[in-house]
Amino acid sequence: MNIGVLLSGNGVYDGAEIQEAVLTLLAIDEMGWNAVCISVDKPQHHVINHLTGEVMDESRNMLVEAARIARGQITPIENISPADIDALVIPGGFGSAKNFTSWAFDGPASTILPEVKLLLVNLVNVGKPIVALCVSPVVVAKAFEGSSIHPKLTLGSSSEPSPYDINGFNEGLRATGSMAQERTIREVLIDPVNRIICAPCYMMEARITEIHENIQHALRALKELL
C-alpha cells in the first residue's frame, strides 16, 4: 500500500505539525505500508519564529520546508494522481489553515489551493480514503464545499480541554456544508460513505503519547476501509 502524506511545510505555526507528521510516517511504516510524502511548490503564507511566535521577515517554500520532514523524499502535488496512492493522510498544523486554505484568516469564507482541492476531490471520486488529522478537516470541508458531498468531520470535543474554540470550528464546518461531530483525543470519526477519517490530535490538550495513539487509531480505521 502506498499512503500519501500531504505536508503544508515544516512547523506547527506556519506549516505541518512536525510531531503529527513524524508519528504519521511511523504509523504507516508500522502498518507495513509505504509513505509517499507530497507537498505544494508554493510559498507559505508567512514564516513564524517558533521561539517567540512572531512573524519573520522572510519567505519559505512549502515543498522545500516539507522536504525536511521527508528527508528529501517528497513529490510535488502536481505529479501525484489517485492512481499513485491508495489513501491520503493530511497531518495538522497551521499550514492547513494558512497555506492549503486561508481558514486561519477568513474562516468558512476562506479559499483553498486548487491543486489541493483537485487531489482530494479526485480521491473521493474514485473511492480512495482520506485521513485528516488535527485542523486538517477544514481542508476537506473547503474541498467539497458547494458539492453534493457533505462529509462528516471532527475537530475535537468541546467537553474536554482544548486550546481552540471547538464550537466555533464546528459552526464553520457546518457553514461549508459539512457535518460537524465531536470526538475526544481517544476517538476517531469515520465517515464510511465518503471514506474519510478524522482524528483530533493536537486540537485537544494532549500528551505526545496520546497523539501517537490517536494516529494509530486512525490508521487502524484506514486499514479497515482499505
Secondary structure, DSSP 8 states (H G I E B T S, - for coil): -EEEEE---SSTTTS--HHHHHHHHHHHHHTT-EEEEEE-SSB-S-EE-TTT--EES---BHHHHHHHHTTT-EEEGGG--GGG-SEEEE--STHIIIIIB-HHHHGGG--B-HHHHHHHHHHHHTT--EEEETTTHHHHHHHHTTSS---EE----TTS--SS-HHHHHHHHHHTT-EE----TT--EEETTTTEEEE-GGGS---HHHHHHHHHHHHHHHHHH-
